[in-house]
Amino acid sequence: MRAALVAAREAGRGTIRKWRHGDAHRMLETVFADCAAEDAEALTHRATRLFGDGGWAGALLQPLIDAIAADPLFEPPFKANRDGLRIGAVLFDCPAVAISACVTSAAAMRRRPPPTACTFSGRIAVTRFVRAGGATLRRWRTAPAGPDFRAAEAPPCEERESLRLADGEVHAIDGRCEAQLLADAGNDVVTLVATIRAGAAPLMREHAIGDGKLLRVASGDDQASRAEMLLAFLRLAGRADAGPQFDAATRDPAFHLRWAAMREWLALDAHAALPRLEAMAAGDPHIEIREAAERTLAAVRPRLSTACRA
């Protein structure tokens, strides 16, 4: 079997290369050719116009379907993901837009308890409901999370009127201030989704459906998340010589990255991080970071003084 898989992968390279140079894939490249230079609203307009007719999706997938029919071991060139509710695959990817196809199981939706939270992704998404499955689209709205966002003062979200979906409908959602959930599907729901990376909010937020209150916040910034992982690696590796990298990260425009960098730096070399921690307590633009830095200073200074005397 291993030899067969290797042979199928080798034989499939030509098919994938030809597919990427085919008319359907080139059409998507043309539609989003200068996408990195566009703003989020312009990209949303492009994706909405593209999704007005879903025929291109069949043309895009047909060569790969034919390849699988000819060889069941053929592997399509898609990043795929699966959970207990849905299976999806990324059909097209460029710096500012990712287009994916997804099938959501109606049976799995019925087996699950009613959702208790909704997520504000921080990104704009355009969805074509290829097969709506008789589902309803529940929707919520809240204020955007700006650079001065503070969890303790976050307003609750409010539920809006639900929409009954029909096959072929196209809906755009601004995940910076809107959330949505599928409900009451009688049959599986098939969607095409264009996720707009441009103009994304740095934070993802989860709110309770019952009372609308904010439950938790997570980073939605890919670059900031990678930076946090790299800083954690430097700390675990004991790289005390990486002070300039930690210092630069504590000055990043993303406030959540600034504090994550300071935490890692303190864990690595509290003496070296202390002057920057003092500066953050005195004048960081974000009030929560100033408050956190002040509390941390109160805990760190006595320990450092004791260590120096010892």
C-alpha positions as CSV (number, residue, x, y, z in Angstrom):
1,M,0.0,0.0,0.0
2,R,2.8,2.4,0.8
3,A,4.3,1.9,-2.6
4,A,0.9,2.5,-4.2
5,L,0.5,5.7,-2.3
6,V,3.9,6.9,-3.3
7,A,3.2,6.0,-6.9
8,A,-0.2,7.8,-6.9
9,R,1.3,10.9,-5.4
10,E,4.0,11.0,-8.0
11,A,1.5,10.4,-10.8
12,G,-0.8,13.1,-9.4
13,R,1.7,15.9,-9.6
14,G,1.1,16.3,-13.3
15,T,-2.6,16.4,-12.8
16,I,-2.3,19.0,-10.1
17,R,0.1,21.1,-12.1
18,K,-2.3,21.0,-15.1
19,W,-5.3,21.9,-12.8
20,R,-3.5,24.9,-11.4
21,H,-2.9,26.2,-14.9
22,G,-6.5,25.4,-16.0
23,D,-9.1,28.0,-16.9
24,A,-11.1,27.8,-13.6
25,H,-8.1,28.2,-11.3
26,R,-6.7,31.0,-13.5
27,M,-10.0,32.8,-13.4
28,L,-9.8,32.9,-9.6
29,E,-6.3,34.2,-9.7
30,T,-7.4,36.9,-12.1
31,V,-10.4,37.9,-9.9
32,F,-8.1,38.4,-6.9
33,A,-4.9,39.2,-8.8
34,D,-4.3,42.5,-6.9
35,C,-6.1,41.5,-3.8
36,A,-3.3,42.5,-1.5
37,A,-3.8,46.1,-2.5
38,E,-7.6,46.1,-2.0
39,D,-9.4,47.1,1.2
40,A,-11.8,44.7,2.9
41,E,-15.0,46.3,1.4
42,A,-13.6,46.1,-2.2
43,L,-12.7,42.4,-1.7
44,T,-16.1,41.7,-0.3
45,H,-17.7,43.2,-3.4
46,R,-15.4,41.0,-5.6
47,A,-16.3,37.8,-3.7
48,T,-20.0,38.6,-3.7
49,R,-20.0,39.2,-7.4
50,L,-18.0,35.9,-7.9
51,F,-20.5,34.0,-5.8
52,G,-23.5,35.3,-7.7
53,D,-22.9,32.3,-10.0
54,G,-21.5,29.1,-8.5
55,G,-20.8,27.4,-11.8
56,W,-17.1,28.1,-11.6
57,A,-16.9,25.8,-8.5
58,G,-18.0,22.8,-10.5
59,A,-15.5,23.6,-13.3
60,L,-12.8,24.0,-10.7
61,L,-13.5,20.6,-9.0
62,Q,-14.3,18.5,-12.1
63,P,-10.7,17.7,-13.1
64,L,-9.9,16.5,-9.6
65,I,-13.1,14.5,-9.4
66,D,-12.1,12.8,-12.7
67,A,-8.7,12.1,-11.3
68,I,-10.1,10.5,-8.2
69,A,-12.5,8.4,-10.3
70,A,-9.5,7.1,-12.3
71,D,-7.3,6.5,-9.2
72,P,-8.9,6.4,-5.7
73,L,-5.5,7.1,-4.2
74,F,-5.2,10.4,-5.9
75,E,-4.8,13.2,-3.3
76,P,-6.4,16.6,-4.2
77,P,-4.2,19.6,-3.3
78,F,-6.5,20.9,-0.6
79,K,-6.0,21.7,3.0
80,A,-8.9,19.8,4.6
81,N,-10.4,19.9,8.1
82,R,-13.1,17.8,9.8
83,D,-14.9,17.9,13.1
84,G,-18.0,16.3,14.5
85,L,-20.2,18.7,12.7
86,R,-18.6,19.5,9.3
87,I,-16.0,18.7,6.8
88,G,-14.3,21.4,4.7
89,A,-11.5,22.1,2.3
90,V,-9.7,25.2,1.1
91,L,-10.2,25.5,-2.7
92,F,-8.2,28.7,-3.3
93,D,-5.8,30.8,-1.2
94,C,-4.1,34.1,-1.8
95,P,-2.7,36.7,0.6
96,A,-6.1,38.4,1.3
97,V,-8.8,35.8,0.5
98,A,-9.3,32.1,1.1
99,I,-12.2,30.3,-0.5
100,S,-13.4,27.1,1.0
101,A,-16.1,24.5,0.5
102,C,-17.9,23.0,3.5
103,V,-20.6,20.4,4.2
104,T,-22.4,20.7,7.5
105,S,-24.2,17.6,8.7
106,A,-27.9,18.1,9.6
107,A,-27.9,14.8,11.6
108,A,-24.9,16.0,13.6
109,M,-26.6,19.3,14.3
110,R,-29.7,17.5,15.6
111,R,-27.6,15.3,17.9
112,R,-25.8,18.2,19.5
113,P,-27.3,20.3,22.4
114,P,-28.3,23.9,21.5
115,P,-25.3,26.2,21.2
116,T,-24.6,28.4,24.2
117,A,-22.2,30.9,22.5
118,C,-21.6,32.7,19.3
119,T,-18.3,33.8,17.8
120,F,-17.3,37.1,16.3
121,S,-14.4,35.9,14.0
122,G,-12.9,39.4,13.3
123,R,-13.0,38.8,9.6
124,I,-15.5,39.5,6.8
125,A,-16.8,36.4,5.1
126,V,-19.0,35.9,2.1
127,T,-21.1,32.7,1.9
128,R,-23.0,31.1,-1.0
129,F,-25.4,28.5,0.3
130,V,-25.2,26.0,-2.5
131,R,-27.6,23.7,-0.7
132,A,-29.3,25.5,2.2
133,G,-30.9,22.3,3.6
134,G,-33.9,24.3,4.9
135,A,-31.7,25.8,7.5
136,T,-32.2,29.1,9.4
137,L,-29.3,31.6,9.9
138,R,-29.3,33.0,13.4
139,R,-27.5,36.4,13.7
140,W,-26.0,38.6,16.4
141,R,-24.4,42.0,16.4
142,T,-22.0,43.9,18.8
143,A,-19.7,46.9,18.7
144,P,-16.3,46.4,16.9
145,A,-13.3,45.8,19.1
146,G,-11.1,48.9,18.5
147,P,-7.4,49.4,19.6
148,D,-8.7,50.5,23.0
149,F,-10.8,47.4,23.5
150,R,-11.2,46.4,27.2
151,A,-12.9,43.2,28.1
152,A,-14.3,44.5,31.4
153,E,-16.2,47.2,29.5
154,A,-17.2,45.1,26.4
155,P,-20.9,45.6,25.5
156,P,-23.1,42.6,25.1
157,C,-24.2,41.3,21.8
158,E,-27.8,41.5,20.6
159,E,-29.6,38.9,18.5
160,R,-31.1,40.0,15.3
161,E,-33.9,38.6,13.2
162,S,-33.1,35.1,11.9
163,L,-33.1,34.4,8.1
164,R,-34.7,31.4,6.4
165,L,-32.1,30.3,3.8
166,A,-32.7,29.2,0.2
167,D,-30.4,27.4,-2.2
168,G,-28.1,29.8,-4.1
169,E,-28.4,32.7,-1.6
170,V,-25.3,34.8,-0.9
171,H,-24.8,36.5,2.4
172,A,-21.9,38.6,3.7
173,I,-21.1,38.9,7.4
174,D,-18.7,41.3,9.0
175,G,-17.1,39.2,11.7
176,R,-15.7,42.3,13.3
177,C,-19.2,43.1,14.6
178,E,-21.4,40.3,13.5
179,A,-21.8,36.6,14.3
180,Q,-24.0,33.9,12.8
181,L,-24.9,30.2,13.4
182,L,-26.8,27.7,11.3
183,A,-29.9,26.1,12.9
184,D,-32.8,23.8,12.1
185,A,-31.3,22.2,9.0
186,G,-33.5,19.5,7.6
187,N,-30.7,18.3,5.2
188,D,-27.0,18.7,5.0
189,V,-25.9,22.3,4.2
190,V,-23.3,22.8,1.5
191,T,-21.5,26.2,1.3
192,L,-18.8,28.1,-0.4
193,V,-17.1,30.7,1.8
194,A,-14.7,33.5,0.9
195,T,-12.9,34.6,4.0
196,I,-11.5,38.1,3.7
197,R,-8.1,38.5,5.5
198,A,-7.7,42.2,4.7
199,G,-8.9,44.6,7.3
200,A,-9.3,41.8,9.9
201,A,-9.7,42.7,13.6
202,P,-6.9,41.5,15.8
203,L,-9.2,39.7,18.2
204,M,-11.8,36.9,18.1
205,R,-14.6,37.2,20.7
206,E,-17.1,34.7,22.0
207,H,-20.3,35.9,23.6
208,A,-23.0,34.0,25.5
209,I,-26.2,33.5,23.6
210,G,-28.4,33.7,26.7
211,D,-27.5,37.2,27.9
212,G,-25.1,38.4,25.2
213,K,-22.2,38.9,27.6
214,L,-18.5,38.5,26.5
215,L,-17.2,35.1,27.5
216,R,-13.6,35.0,26.2
217,V,-11.2,36.7,23.8
218,A,-8.5,35.1,21.6
219,S,-6.0,36.4,19.1
220,G,-7.2,36.4,15.5
221,D,-4.0,37.9,14.1
222,D,-1.9,35.2,12.4
223,Q,1.2,37.3,12.5
224,A,0.9,38.2,16.1
225,S,0.1,34.5,17.0
226,R,3.2,33.3,15.2
227,A,5.3,36.0,17.0
228,E,3.9,34.8,20.4
229,M,4.9,31.2,19.6
230,L,8.4,32.3,18.5
231,L,8.8,34.3,21.7
232,A,7.7,31.3,23.8
233,F,10.3,29.2,22.0
234,L,13.0,31.7,22.8
235,R,12.0,31.7,26.4
236,L,11.9,27.9,26.6
237,A,15.3,27.7,24.9
238,G,16.7,30.1,27.5
239,R,17.8,32.6,24.9
240,A,18.7,35.5,27.2
241,D,20.5,37.1,24.3
242,A,17.2,37.7,22.5
243,G,16.4,40.8,24.6
244,P,16.2,43.0,21.5
245,Q,13.5,40.7,20.0
246,F,11.5,40.8,23.2
247,D,11.9,44.6,23.5
248,A,10.7,45.1,19.9
249,A,7.6,42.9,20.5
250,T,6.6,44.9,23.6
251,R,6.3,47.9,21.2
252,D,4.1,46.2,18.6
253,P,0.9,47.9,17.6
254,A,-1.1,44.8,18.7
255,F,-1.7,45.4,22.4
256,H,-2.2,41.7,23.1
257,L,1.2,40.8,21.6
258,R,2.9,43.6,23.6
259,W,1.8,42.0,26.9
260,A,2.4,38.4,25.7
261,A,6.0,39.4,24.9
262,M,6.5,41.0,28.3
263,R,5.2,37.9,30.1
264,E,7.7,35.7,28.2
265,W,10.5,38.2,28.8
266,L,9.9,38.3,32.5
267,A,9.9,34.6,32.7
268,L,13.2,34.5,30.8
269,D,15.1,37.4,32.3
270,A,13.2,39.6,34.7
271,H,16.2,41.9,35.4
272,A,16.5,42.7,31.7
273,A,12.8,43.2,31.3
274,L,12.3,45.4,34.3
275,P,13.0,48.8,32.7
276,R,10.6,48.1,29.8
277,L,8.0,46.9,32.3
278,E,8.3,50.2,34.2
279,A,7.9,52.1,30.9
280,M,4.7,50.1,30.0
281,A,3.3,50.7,33.5
282,A,3.9,54.5,33.0
283,G,2.8,55.0,29.5
284,D,1.5,52.1,27.4
285,P,-1.4,53.3,25.2
286,H,-3.7,50.6,26.4
287,I,-5.1,50.9,29.9
288,E,-5.3,47.2,30.6
289,I,-1.6,46.8,29.8
290,R,-0.8,49.8,32.1
291,E,-2.8,48.2,34.9
292,A,-1.3,44.7,34.3
293,A,2.2,46.2,34.3
294,E,1.6,48.1,37.5
295,R,0.3,45.0,39.3
296,T,3.3,42.9,37.9
297,L,5.8,45.6,39.0
298,A,4.4,45.4,42.6
299,A,5.0,41.6,42.6
300,V,8.3,41.6,40.7
301,R,10.3,44.4,42.4
302,P,10.4,42.9,45.9
303,R,11.6,39.6,44.5
304,L,14.3,41.2,42.4
305,S,15.5,43.3,45.4
306,T,15.7,40.1,47.5
307,A,17.6,38.3,44.8
308,C,20.1,41.2,44.4
309,R,20.8,41.3,48.2
310,A,21.3,37.5,48.2
